[in-house]
Amino acid sequence: MAGRVEGKVAFITGAARGQGRAHAVRMAQEGADIIAVDICRQVETVDKIAASTPEDLAETADLVKNAGRRIYTAEVDVRDYDALKAAVDAGVEEFGRLDIIVANAGIGNGGQTLDKTSEEDWNAMIDVNLSGVWKTVKAGVPHILEGGRGGSIILTSSVGGLKAYPHTGHYIAAKHGVVGLMRTFAVELGAQNIRVNSVHPTNVNTPLYMNEGTMKLFRPDLENPTADDMKIVAQLMHTLPIGWVEPEDIANAVLFLASDEARFITGVTLPVDGGSCLK
């Protein structure tokens, strides 16, 4: 089935690479124009994961254009509401409407138990992974309301938004908070035919997961663990025989929630987790 979001416009954060890029490309393949933002620089407390770059965002733009759709890009920190609003306002001015919001941008930092987590790591995590989601919806939803056609909002949470893991308590808290945002937005916006759902990925093959810090977190018994070393432990998290999924697996779920195929689905926490929530 082609054209599942034909003629619609999607606002996507964290779009320079990884899941955000996959969402942009998948929706473009199905007929949507894209407003894509990303910080494209290092977040101050993230020192073990390479930052996205302006070149990454430009590559996303090329991929969307190659799919035959238009794209507006901006380098924006989701902690900056005014910059978010300016970007989405400019994109809507160019494309004429907004139908879909995908609040995807997020970070990973720390690795300590909660009692040893630094205030700097905590604040950055909550500001980006929770407050940034709220600010993204706040910036975009007036345009969906103005259109009067309804719409779809998808918030990226995590398996960690449904259950706890050690050494990532600030991340767990933020991702649980995203579920609260999703449910409240779903209740508040439902009368305007705006659906709000969250996706809950397990480990995803992106730089946020595939990095030295995460590998050492999974395999503290090894001095220089590899992805293959990490996979041995990561498989234990799932009922399916996998260590992680691909960004496109999450993008397919997001596309479904954005499309009219999900027209009566709202307030749902949708895991894409290889059965992780069963463990």
Steps between C-alpha positions, in 0.01 A plus 500: 500500500661823384421858594404427860572861604461655154481879501564534871779684680699352788709685758782273625764575764838328523480446125868520405564128542380182667131459573415859408652464156320168451167665591561785254596271214220250562234770511643664189480165322131495590427852375571746784703818495733538795597769750820358649700639790805382692748660738797398278753554776611344827272522802714610792460191721530245218866412465498136389273528195603694190268788422288531190634755250364747245625257234279228652195723477588590142519129418153449645379785278653337193334167582159666534547687173606177329168355615329779307388715792581845637686566823569799722794463739626697799766452767301517821547394862168359627569669834450834320126550455532825307735338247270199465202726439692708247601188309155344486341837418740543208439146377124543512527832320688320222281188479164643604396254771602264778346158563755288686743561786770249587678605820802276460808694615678353801834448670680240706744592775617389841505131591497533877246377750240765584660588833828573319355673193631855469262793503639607162423162342153495657410851386619449142313169474171640627536822300557317170315170532193626685469879486621498139215267407247730666649806328493324162128428526431844646677662203329292234148426617355850437555441129318165510214665687491787251469254213183354648565161339622316807841340507737255662769556763754228578734528796815290517524335840682171558460156649652696788177700508312184597744331737821574687864421436794572732760771437261701279254633757488854366431362150232268643338793681495714186359225281230413756418871502450491123216251555334750733533772238358270233195402703425856605538640149277217372227596746533873439519487120265212422194719448688671216562159337870512584636160597800468732699180552847394610742247358724296726808366323737248646868543410530656155799486265583871515793702641303551823526126566798385294779673686786417732322619814196279443715202413689538827171542689379167359837326538683644802688170519695584182758773453414573134165339418373487142149502357515121481593487869209729584257295292552195724356691795253709298330185370407412857274806508267361230281200432592515131860401420625856441724750674348807338274625223564737208382863475270400215313264734406797717425716196247246375318517833506880499370506143211273599405725792523807275283348228122469473542127558530598867218757486334376819819420694591752768651487846691182416850395609627297205810289571734405215708289728556141387302388803707692753193609697423134565818467706 
